[in-house]
Amino acid sequence: MPRPSRWLPPKNEFYEKVRDRGGTPDAEKRLRKQVVKLAEMIEAIRALPVQHN
């Protein structure tokens, strides 16, 4: 298994630090909401009938 180019802490350690700081950062919450909205928009567009000219 190749080593990463820089050292990264284990995921559990990262999430423990996030919890210690008071939870998920606001910026991440906003991004997650935006991703959900975009996914819903994509599904709505895909549901539209295809027009052939």
N, C-alpha and C positions, 0 to 999 in steps of 0.2 A: 504494500500500500504506500503510495507516494506521500511524502510529508508536505503539509501546506507551506506556502512561502512565508507565512508568519504564524506565530503561535496564537491559537484561539482558545478561549476558556470553554469548558464543557457547557452544554446547553443548560443543564440543571443549575450550574453556578450562575449563569447569566440571568435566568428567570428568578433565581433567589434574590439577586441584586435588584432586579426590577421591582419585586414585591417589597423589598426593604425601602425603596424610594417612594413607594406609595401607589404602585400599580402601573398599568399601561400608560405610556405618555400620551398626551392629548393629540399630538401630531399623528401618532400611529392609529389612534381611534378614528380620526378624520379620514386618514387614508383608507382604512378598512371600509368605512361607510361609502367612500367614493368608489371603491372597487365593486361593492355590492350594487350600487346604482348603475355603474357601467355594464356589469354583467346582465342586469335586468334590461337595460337598453338594447344590448346585443341580442338577447333572446326575443325581445319585441320586434326588432328588425328582421330577424330570421323567420318570424311567424308571418310576416307580410307576404302576400302572394307575389310571385315573380312575374314581371311584365316582359314580354318578348315583343320587340318591334320588328 
